Amino acid sequence: MDDKLFDSIADQELTSLRDRLDECDPDDLECELSMGVLTISFPDGARFVVNSHRAAGQIWMAAFKTAWHFTPKEEDGRWVWRTEKDELRATLSRVLSEKVGKKIPL
């Protein structure tokens, strides 16, 4: 995949995640997207980070002292970010829901 396509689909994914997370109660979490890095902050000072990594051609996520590296796969005409066993949105939804104690759908 060329850099231009990667940047485009990674930016679209991170922007979409930010837009969904902006709908959450700010008492649960806040997020900021800057230069390909989505930072999700919690009232207790914890942070999760989801970022575009062009050199690896992946979106990386760090949460709960765990890291995931998601690779884009085209499925049914849309891009889905996956590891061998996890999908980005489902994984982020799960770890956010665990953190705030209620369902965070993405």
ABEGO torsion letter per residue (X at the ends): XBAAAAAAAAAAAAAAAAAAAAABBAAABBBBBBGGBBBBBBAAGBBBBBBBBAAAGBBBBBBGGBBBBBBBBBBGGBBBBBBAABBAAAAAAAAAAAAAGBBBBX
